[in-house]
Amino acid sequence: MLYDLNAAMVGRLLLAALLGGLVGLERQLRHKPAGLRTNMLICFGSALFTVISYEMAGNVGGDHTRIAAQIIPGIGFIGAGVVLRERGTIVGITSAATIFVMASIGMAIGAGMVVTAIFATMFCLVALILLGKMEDRTGLTSRIMTFRLLAQGGRQFVERAHQIVQDGGITAHRWQTRSVGDETSVEFDADVTLVQERELLSKLSALGVHCEVRPQRQ
């Protein structure tokens, strides 16, 4: 029998899935570790656990916050799973924080605080989208980029290119040099801000070197 399911409960759970999906879509489009399905399920699950906590307390007695309280350490465990240390750089902190916030939004919906949950979701989207674009444009954040340099005439430019990278205060990872006939290529990864990337490309291009740069593959 479906006596335990009603329109209000279905509405809350669907709203949790929708709000989690909106934030998850932004993460998915930016190729982050926790995407659409992850955030949707976390928000939905948090709402469901909160509803269960309230319903069980009302039916059999007990503290209605006991189950809901266990969501927080559980979400902390999931969040830790998306934080990675890669080539000396910590990545995934924002995704972990997003997971934590989505759990709180799910809990708010489960507790009947629908307007608060919607406001929190809008705030989260503003922080991720608008502030993210602002950080990218002003060069406040760094990204791991892959640089590829091509030059004719042997390996003479390699030492000069390496010196330019070092003088810019940039640590190059996975530095690889290849020579095919008269053409020499250098490829390396570096954690750089937008300003550092532009300055580095300008100085390397001044050597007469063809430069390509792309975000590191996920």
N, C-alpha and C positions, 0 to 999 in steps of 0.2 A: 504494500500500500504506500501511497505517496502523501500520507497525511502530514509528514514532516516538511514537505516542500510547499512553498506558497509563492505568490507573485512577487512579494517584497524581497524575499530571499533570492529568488532568481534574478531579479533586477540588480540587487547588490553585487552578486557574483559576476554578472555580465558586465556591469560597470567597471568592476575591478579588472576584468580581462581587457576591456577597451582602453582604460587608462594605462595599464601596463603595456599594452600593445603600442600605444602612441609613443611612449618613451622608448620602448624596445625598437621601434621602427627607426628612430633617429640613430640609435646605437648600431643597428644593422646597416644602415646606409653609409655609416662612417667606418664600417668594417671593424667594429670593436668586438672584444671577446664575448660579452653578454648581449645578445641581440633580441630580436622580436619575440621568439618563443620563450626564451629564458625569462625576460622581464614580465611577459604576460602571465606565465605560470607562477612566478614568484608572487605577483600581486594577487592573482586569483587564489593561490594557496594560502596566503596570509589572511585574506578575507574569509576564506572557508574555515580556517582554524579558529579565527576570532568568533565567527558565528557558532561553531561547534562548542567553543568554550562557554559562550553565553547560554546556549540551549541546554547543555549538560548541567550547568549550575542551576538553571531554572527547573529542570526536570528531576534531578537526583540530589541537588544541593551541593554545597561546596563553594570554593572561591572561583568566581567567574573569570578571573584574570590568570589563573594558573596555567592553562594551556597556552593562552596568548603570550604569556611571559617567556615561554620556551622558544618562541619564534625568533627572538633577537639573537641568542647564541647560535641557533641553527643557520640563520642568514649570515652571521659572521663567518661561519665555516665555509659557506658557499662563496662569499666575497673574497676570502683568502685564496680560493682556487683560481680566481681570475687575475690575481696580482702576480706578475712574473718579473724576474730579474734577468734581463737580456743584455749581454755585453756591457755590464756595469751600469745599466740604466734600469730603473724601476718603471714598469709599464702596467697599466690596468687599474691604477688607483681610482680614476674617475668612474670606471665601470663598476668597481666594487662599491663606491659610494652611491652610485645609482641604484644598485641592487638593494642596499640598505634603505634608501629612501622609498623605493617601490614597495618594500615590505611594510613600511610604516603607512603608506597610502592604502595598501590592502587591509591593514588592521583598522584604519580609520573607517573604511567602507563597511567592514564587517561589524563595527561598533555603531553604525548608523550615522557617522559624521560625513555625509556625502558631499556637502558643500566644501568642507575643509579638504577633503580628498581631491576634489576637482581643482581647488585653488593651489594645492601643493603640486599637482601634476603640471599645471600651467607654469608655476614658478620653476619647476625642474626643467621643463622644455626651454624656458627663457635662458636659464643658466647654461644648458647644454648647447643650444643653437646660437643665440645672440652673443653671449659672452665668449663662446668658442670661436666665433668668427672674429670678434674683436681681438682676442688673444692672437689669432693667426695673423691678422693684419698688422698688429703692432709688434709682432715678434716676441711676445712675452713667453711663449711656450716653444719647446723644442720638439723636433721629430727626428726619427732615425731615417736618414735618406741614403740612397745608394748613388754614388758618383762614378761616372765612367769617363775616362779621358782617352782620347785618340790623338796620336801625333805621328808624323812622318820623320824618318831620318834617324832611327835608332832609339836608344834608351837615354839619351843625354838629358831629356827633360824630366826624367823620373825624380832625380834628386832635388831639382828645383821645385817641382810640384810638391814633394814631400815637405820641403822646407816652408813653402807657403802655407801648407796646412798646419804645421807646427806653430808658425809665427802667429796664426790666427787663433791660437789657443784651443784648437780643435783636436780631439783624439780620434785618429783613424783606426777602424777595425777591419779585419779581413782584407788587408792590403794585398792585392794580387796584381802581378805584372806579367804580361804576355807579349811576345814578339813574333810576328809573322812577316817575313820578308823585311821590308823597310818600315813597316807599320808597327808601332808599339802601343799597347793599351794598358791602362791602369784602372783598376776598379777597387773601391773601398766604401765602407759604411761609416757614417758619422752622425752623431746626435747634435743637430744644429738648430738654431732659431732661423726665422725667415731672413733676418738681417745678416746673420752669419753666412747663410746660404748664398745670398746675393753678392756679398763681398768676396766670398771664396770663388764663385763663378767668374766674377769680374777679373780677379787677379790671375786665375788660371787661364782665362781666355786671352789675357795680355801676353801669354807665352806663345800664342799661335796654336793653342791646343783646342781641339774640338771637345766640348764638354756636354755631357748628358747627365741629368739628375732625375731621380724618381723616388717616390716613397718606397721604403723597404717592403717587400712582399710579406703579407700576413702568414 
